[in-house]
Amino acid sequence: MGAPAISDTGKTILFLRHGKSDWNADFGTDHARPLAPRGVESARRVGGWLAGIDLKPDLVLTSDAVRARSTVELAAAAGRWSCPIELRPQFYGGSPSTLVRALQGLDDALATVLLAGHEPTWSHTVADLAGGGNVRFPTAAVACLGHAGSWAALAPGRCELRWLVTPKLLERAGE
């Protein structure tokens, strides 16, 4: 399953929700909750698919929660991403404005950035940046937004939602 072409101009923002977590594991705190086997498989599927459509991030910013970090590590390994991965503790329980501020502070030499984290912040942020709407963001789903300006100029309503893909959709498409 291919994806629409990504323009060579502007910025690409990928939002990746962590994979399905394991509620039956011995994890102590919510922050330490690990991925379920289905979450592991989905993270690998999404990472490989992104590489297959030639969309690898230049930088990954991820929540430091175990399930978000694990999702990124598995996706990066499957997709053979060689970019830096930075932990952002403020993404755990953060707000859309937290994510936007993180993006606004990036170096404009970066063209594609992936953010990994949690609901409901991911769906709210994608909807805000795209100018409104209701975005459903299942576990291990990835959304792609385009922004024509600099990172510093990023603001609500200034992005285009290009696509949102779920692991189930990829599985049905044979990816």
Sequence and secondary structure as in RCSB ss.txt:
>XXXX:A:sequence
MGAPAISDTGKTILFLRHGKSDWNADFGTDHARPLAPRGVESARRVGGWLAGIDLKPDLVLTSDAVRARSTVELA
AAAGRWSCPIELRPQFYGGSPSTLVRALQGLDDALATVLLAGHEPTWSHTVADLAGGGNVRFPTAAVACLGHAGS
WAALAPGRCELRWLVTPKLLERAGE
>XXXX:A:secstr
       SSSEEEEEEE   B TTS  SSGGG  B HHHHHHHHHHHHHHHHTT   SEEEE SSHHHHHHHHHH
HHHHT  S EEE GGGTT  HHHHHHHHHTS TT  EEEEEE TTHHHHHHHHHHTS      TT EEEEEESS 
STT  TT EEEEEEE HHHHHHTT 
